Amino acid sequence: MDPNTRTVRVFIASPFFDQEQLERIQRLENALTRNPYVAEFYSARFHQNQQYPWGSKGWRKVVFKLDLYYLRRADVVVAIHDYEGLCTDSGTAFELGYAFAFQKPIILIKEKTSVPNLMLIESLHAYLTKVDDIASYDFHRMPSNRYEGPLI
């Protein structure tokens, strides 16, 4: 494949607070690395600014500003819905709302069986049920795949 096809910048919106979430986001990062259209991706777990104590004012300010910068810079947002129970992580939900306001296409991945929220579903460009499917997703053509099913 032509190296000029790797042009897409992806922002990953996902929780990474426990082992299951970490394993899922690592699978997503690996899948994006294998995707022939992805030039780079931003995963906040790699940018925790450890020069500041976790949770301090300085840390919060830097992490928040970096997050928004990379969201604005991204061509597309890939989000993992799965968190705990029926809920989406509140930080992920914020990132999706911000991305939608900036008219960024959103691809939502939901592997667990839970009923998604109307506001998330209607903001999507594409809906996937397996993280590994993102490895072959055509980020240049951006095929739409709408969620069909129950919602809250």
C-alpha positions as CSV (number, residue, x, y, z in Angstrom):
1,M,0.0,0.0,0.0
2,D,1.1,3.5,-0.8
3,P,2.7,5.2,2.3
4,N,0.7,8.3,1.5
5,T,-2.4,6.5,2.6
6,R,-1.4,6.8,6.2
7,T,-2.8,10.3,6.7
8,V,-5.5,10.0,9.4
9,R,-5.1,11.2,13.0
10,V,-7.2,9.4,15.5
11,F,-8.2,10.4,19.0
12,I,-9.0,7.5,21.3
13,A,-11.8,8.2,23.8
14,S,-11.8,5.4,26.4
15,P,-11.6,4.6,30.1
16,F,-8.4,3.0,31.3
17,F,-9.0,2.6,35.0
18,D,-8.9,-1.2,35.5
19,Q,-7.2,-4.2,33.9
20,E,-10.2,-5.1,31.6
21,Q,-10.3,-1.5,30.3
22,L,-6.5,-1.4,29.9
23,E,-6.6,-4.7,27.9
24,R,-9.4,-3.3,25.7
25,I,-7.6,0.0,24.9
26,Q,-4.3,-1.9,24.2
27,R,-6.2,-4.0,21.7
28,L,-7.5,-0.8,20.1
29,E,-4.1,0.8,20.0
30,N,-2.7,-2.3,18.3
31,A,-5.6,-2.4,15.8
32,L,-5.0,1.3,14.9
33,T,-1.3,0.6,14.5
34,R,-2.2,-2.1,12.0
35,N,-4.7,0.1,10.1
36,P,-3.2,1.2,6.8
37,Y,-4.8,4.6,6.9
38,V,-3.9,5.7,10.4
39,A,-0.8,8.0,10.6
40,E,-1.0,8.5,14.4
41,F,-3.3,8.2,17.3
42,Y,-3.6,10.0,20.6
43,S,-4.2,7.8,23.7
44,A,-4.4,9.8,26.9
45,R,-3.0,6.9,28.9
46,F,0.4,7.7,27.4
47,H,0.2,11.4,28.3
48,Q,-0.4,11.5,32.1
49,N,2.2,14.2,32.7
50,Q,4.0,12.4,35.6
51,Q,6.0,15.5,36.4
52,Y,2.9,16.6,38.3
53,P,1.4,14.7,41.2
54,W,-1.6,12.8,40.0
55,G,-4.8,14.8,40.7
56,S,-3.0,18.0,41.5
57,K,-4.1,21.3,40.0
58,G,-1.2,21.4,37.7
59,W,-1.8,17.8,36.5
60,R,-5.5,18.4,36.0
61,K,-4.9,21.6,34.0
62,V,-2.3,20.0,31.7
63,V,-4.2,16.8,31.1
64,F,-7.4,18.6,30.3
65,K,-5.7,21.1,27.9
66,L,-3.8,18.3,26.1
67,D,-7.0,16.3,25.8
68,L,-8.8,19.1,24.1
69,Y,-5.9,20.0,21.9
70,Y,-5.6,16.5,20.5
71,L,-9.4,16.2,20.1
72,R,-9.4,19.4,18.0
73,R,-6.4,18.1,16.0
74,A,-7.9,14.7,15.3
75,D,-9.6,13.8,12.0
76,V,-11.7,11.2,13.7
77,V,-12.6,10.0,17.2
78,V,-12.7,6.3,18.0
79,A,-14.4,5.6,21.3
80,I,-14.9,2.6,23.5
81,H,-18.3,2.6,25.1
82,D,-17.7,-0.2,27.6
83,Y,-17.2,0.9,31.2
84,E,-19.1,-0.4,34.1
85,G,-22.6,-1.8,33.9
86,L,-24.8,0.2,31.6
87,C,-22.8,3.4,31.8
88,T,-20.3,5.1,29.6
89,D,-17.3,6.6,31.3
90,S,-18.2,10.3,32.0
91,G,-14.8,11.5,30.6
92,T,-15.4,9.5,27.4
93,A,-18.9,11.0,27.2
94,F,-17.5,14.5,27.6
95,E,-14.9,13.8,24.8
96,L,-17.6,12.5,22.5
97,G,-19.8,15.6,23.1
98,Y,-16.8,17.9,22.4
99,A,-15.9,15.9,19.3
100,F,-19.5,16.2,18.0
101,A,-19.5,19.9,18.6
102,F,-16.4,20.2,16.4
103,Q,-18.0,18.0,13.8
104,K,-15.5,15.2,14.1
105,P,-16.7,11.8,12.9
106,I,-17.2,9.4,15.8
107,I,-16.7,5.7,15.6
108,L,-18.1,3.9,18.7
109,I,-17.0,0.4,19.7
110,K,-19.2,-1.5,22.1
111,E,-18.2,-5.1,22.8
112,K,-20.2,-5.6,26.0
113,T,-23.9,-6.2,26.1
114,S,-25.5,-3.1,27.4
115,V,-28.1,-0.6,26.1
116,P,-26.5,2.6,24.8
117,N,-27.8,6.1,25.4
118,L,-29.7,7.9,22.6
119,M,-27.4,10.9,22.7
120,L,-24.3,8.8,22.0
121,I,-26.0,6.7,19.3
122,E,-27.3,9.7,17.4
123,S,-23.8,11.4,17.4
124,L,-22.1,8.4,15.7
125,H,-20.8,8.0,12.3
126,A,-20.1,4.3,12.7
127,Y,-20.8,1.6,15.3
128,L,-18.7,-1.5,15.7
129,T,-19.0,-4.4,18.1
130,K,-15.3,-5.6,18.0
131,V,-12.2,-3.6,18.7
132,D,-10.2,-5.6,16.2
133,D,-12.5,-4.5,13.3
134,I,-10.9,-1.1,13.5
135,A,-7.7,-2.6,12.0
136,S,-9.4,-2.9,8.6
137,Y,-11.7,0.1,8.8
138,D,-11.4,2.4,5.8
139,F,-10.7,5.8,7.3
140,H,-10.5,7.4,3.9
141,R,-14.0,6.3,2.7
142,M,-15.5,6.4,6.2
143,P,-18.3,3.9,5.7
144,S,-21.2,4.6,8.0
145,N,-22.7,1.8,10.1
146,R,-25.6,2.9,12.3
147,Y,-26.5,1.3,15.5
148,E,-29.8,-0.6,15.4
149,G,-31.3,-1.8,18.6
150,P,-32.7,-0.8,22.0
151,L,-31.5,2.5,23.6
152,I,-32.0,4.5,26.7
